Amino acid sequence: MNVKRKEISFYRVLSTIVLIVLAILFLFPLYWIITGSFKLNPERVPPEWFPKTWSLVHWTRLFGNPTRQPALRWFLNSLVISLLSMVLTLISSSMAGYVLAKKKFTGRRVIFIILILAMALPKQVILVPLMRLMNSLGIYNTLWAVILGSVGWPFGVFLMKQFSQGIPTELIEAAKIDGAGEIRVFLELICHLMQPAFASLAIFTFINTWNDYFLQLVMLTSRERLTIALGIATMQAEMSIDYGLIMAGAALSAIPMILIFVAFQKYFTKGITLGALKG
């Protein structure tokens, strides 16, 4: 018993040390960006591991000239795109996932196989056809081009389909026997039971859309319609790089992600395990 306790204790100590080291390695870039945005000279050599003098000069430059650096406008564009994409993805993915899981029709397995194949397809492959489609609809170079381009996310349908399969069919049949129609069953029963999946998919969709640099790069060309990710990229001059200004913009872009991780971190684990439900 003593040997077993020592082995367990050694394993816990070792795993704790490894996790602490990994946490420091992953958090250090974020620490360097945030502290660098408050340094007077973040690119100095040797570097300052901690700011000796905290300065807001880079943040003042970031928000001080709305014509040259409309950072607040870029931030709001990213927020609008991410929120609307999240809502539309939740609506479309929940309905499609429920139908694939609970409705029997010809070609259901074929559609699901195509869905799995679409998950393995890089988004860069469809960017050019997607751009031509948005151009034909007359919404190219608008926020709606990015929003609608982000809605068709195969992972969202797959996640909702896997979760819907765990809902007892008897509950649905009982609700129909009580006189509930298809729409009422979905809105009042299915959506209520799918709340954990909704929470997980909402977080994943928001983060995926916020960080989707390539789609935003292809769909948006006007400077006032850029997102915060594209705006940070335009801060790089041809002959020089203003690291302080870029770090301030990167820190601003990281704020929503940090808040989401802190507030809803338990749903990330749930979202990963939801996809492991038996299909």
N, C-alpha and C positions, 0 to 999 in steps of 0.2 A: 504493500500500500504506500509506504514511504517513497519507494522508487517511482511508482506511478505518479504520485503527487509532484515529485521533483521534475519528472518529464513534462507533466502538464504545465508546471510553473515555468520551466525553461522555454517551452514552446510559446507560452503567452508573452513572456518577456521578449523573446526574439521577434515574434510577430508584431508586438507593439513598437519595438525599435524600428523595424522595417517600415511599418505604416507611418511612423513619425518622419522618417527620412524621405519617403515618397511624398508625403504631404508638404514638406518643406520645398522639395524640388518642383512640385506642381504650383505651389503658391508663390514661389520667388518671382516668376515673370510678372505676375499681377502686382506684387509688392514693388517691383522695380518701376513699373509703369506709373503707379499711383504716386510714389515718392518722387519719381523723375519729373512729374508734371508740376511739382512745387519747388524744384531746384532752379537756381538762376542759370546754371550751366551744366545740364545733365550729361553732356558728352565729354566732359573734362577727363583727363588721364593724369594720375590714377583716379578712378571713380569715387564718388562719395557714396558710401554704403547707407548713410543716413543723412538727410539734409541738415547742414549746419544752420542755414538760414531758410526759413519757409517763406516762399514768395508766391504771389498770385499773378505774376506778370504774364505767364502763359495762358492762364484762364481768362485774364482780362483781354488779351489779344484774341482769344478764341471767340468771345462774345462781344468784343468791342466794336467790330466792324461787320455789321450784318450784310453789307453788300459784297465784301470780299470773302468773309468766312461766315456764312449763315448757318452756324452750327446748331442753333436752336431750331431752325426750320428743318435741317437734316434730321435732327433727333425726332421731331414730331412726325416727319414723313416715315421714318422707320417704325415709330410707335403705331401710327395709323395702319400701315401695311401689315405689321405683325398681328395686331388685334383683329382686323377684319379677316385676314387669312385664317386665323385661329378659329373664329366663329364659323366661317363658311366651311372650313375643313371638318369641324365637329358635326355640323348639320349633314353634310354630304357623306362623310365616312360612317356616321352612325346608321344612317338609312341603308347605305349599301352593305355595310357589315351585317346588319340585322337580316336583310333579305338573303344574303349568301348563306347565313347560318341557319335560318329557320324556315325559309321558303323552298319548296321543292319544285324545280322547273328544269326543262331540258337545257343542257349546256352549263349547268351550275359549276360542275367540276372543271370544265374547260376555262370558264371565266376565272376561277380561282387559280388555276395553273398560270394563266396569263398574268394575273396579279402578282404571283410570286416571281415570275420572270421579270416583270416591270420593276420590282424592288431591286433586282440585281443590275438593272440598266442604269448607267451613270446619267445624271441629269444633263451633263454637257452634251450628250448625244442628241437630245431633243431640243436644244436651245434654238438652233436655227429654224426648224419647222415651227416652233412655238412663237418665235419672233415674227415670222411671216403670217401666222394665224392672227396674232394681235394686231399686226399692221392692216390686215384685211378687215378686221373688226373696227378699225379706226381708233383704237385705244393705245397704240404704241406711243411710248414716251409719256405715259401717264401712270399714276400709282395703281390704277386698276389692272394694268398689264402685269405688274408684279404680283398683285393680289390673286388674280385669276390663274396665273401661272403657278402659284404655290398651292392652290386648292386641291388639285389632282395628285394627292400624295398616296401612293400605294400602301405605304406602311400604316397610314391611318385606317384604311379600309381593312387591312389585315388584322390590326390590333382590335378593332371593333368586332370583326367577324369571330375572332378567337374568344373574345369575352362573351359575345352573344350565345355561343354554343354552350356556355356554362349555365345559362338561364334555363330553368326547368320548363319544358314544353307544356307541362300540366297547368302551370300558372297562366299561360297564354290561352289555353283552351278553356280554363275556368272563367277567365275574363270575358271571352266571347260568348260563353253560355249565359253569363249574366247580362248580356245585351250590349257589350262594348264593341264598337266598330274597330276596324283596322287602325284608323288614325288615333282613336282614343287609347287603344292598347299600346301603341307605340309611344305616345306622348306621356301618358299617365303611369304606365307600368314599365315598359322597356327602358325609357329614359331615366326613370327613377332607379332602376336596378343597375344601370350602366354608369352611375355617377363616378365610381372609382376610375373607370376607363376614360370617362370624359375629362377628369382632372389630369390624368397622366398624358392623354393625347393633347390637351390644351397646352401643357408645359412644353412637350416635345415640339409641337407645331410652332409655338411662339419663338422658341430658341432657334429652331431650324430656319424659320423665315427671317429672323433678325440677322442671322449670320450667313444668309444665302447671297454671297458676294457676286457670284457669276451671273445669276439670273438678273439681279439688279443692274449689273454692268451692261448687259445686253439690252435690257428693256428701257433704261433711263439714260437720256442724253442731256437734258436741260439741267443747268446747274441748280436752279431753285427746286427741282424735283429729286435731287440726289438724296440718298439715305446717308446715315452717319458713317457707315462702312465705306461708301464711295467717297464721301466728303473727306474722310481722313486720308484716303489715297491721293486726292487732289492737292493736299497740303505739301506734298513733296515737290520741291523745285527741281529744275533740270540740272543745275550745277551744284546745288547744296540742299541739305535736308535740315529742317528746323525740328530737332528732336523734341524740344520742350513743347512746342505746339502740337506735334503729333501725339506725344504722350498724354497731353491734356485731352485731346479728342478721343484717344483710345480709352482713357479712364472714364470719360463721359459715356462712351458706348458700352462699357462694362457694367455700369450702374444697374440697369434693369436685370441683367443676368445674375448679378450678385444678390439682388433682392429676391429674385425668384428661387434661387438655390437655397437661400436662408429660410424663406417662408414655406416652401413646398418640397423640401428635400426628400421627405418620406415617400412622395408620390413617384419619384424617379425610380426607386427600387420596385415599387408596385408596377410601374409601366413596363419594366424589363421582365418581371415574372408573368405579367398578363400574356405576353407573347408565347409563353411556354405551355399554355393550356392545350390540351389534346385537341387536335383538329379532326 
